[in-house]
Amino acid sequence: MNGNSDTCTAVVMVVEGLLAIIEFDINGLSLGVWPNPSSEVIFATFSAVNGSEASVELFDIKGEVLATPFRGYIVPGVEQRIEMNVGNLANGFYMCRFITEHGTLVKKLVVSR
């Protein structure tokens, strides 16, 4: 109505029979988390067009960081994959955050048994 517009690219892929939606932001970052919901283990894939120091954090809805399963340098355009055990977490909503020098992406995660 006011002439504003925005775009977003989403890549949908099936990995090991599970659906994962990976989103890219304007800084060339990507983050996918699956299965979602999960009861025991989740996988996260992440990459960036530009190389960068980076970290992946799992935190609760209060903002408390529960785990940092990745901290290091990511090579430009190379997808990283990590596994996180969520079997010890209570049912509920959590967030997975991918932080780089070029931006941050956050994905919601549901733990449900």
HELIX and SHEET records of a PDB file:
SHEET    1   A 5 THR A   9  VAL A  15  0                                        
SHEET    2   A 5 LEU A  18  PHE A  24 -1                                        
SHEET    3   A 5 LEU A  29  TRP A  34 -1                                        
SHEET    4   A 5 VAL A  41  ALA A  48 -1                                        
SHEET    5   A 5 GLN A  80  ASN A  85 -1                                        
SHEET    1   B 4 VAL A  65  ILE A  74  0                                        
SHEET    2   B 4 SER A  52  ASP A  60 -1                                        
SHEET    3   B 4 GLY A  92  THR A 100 -1                                        
SHEET    4   B 4 GLY A 103  VAL A 111 -1                                        
END                                                                             
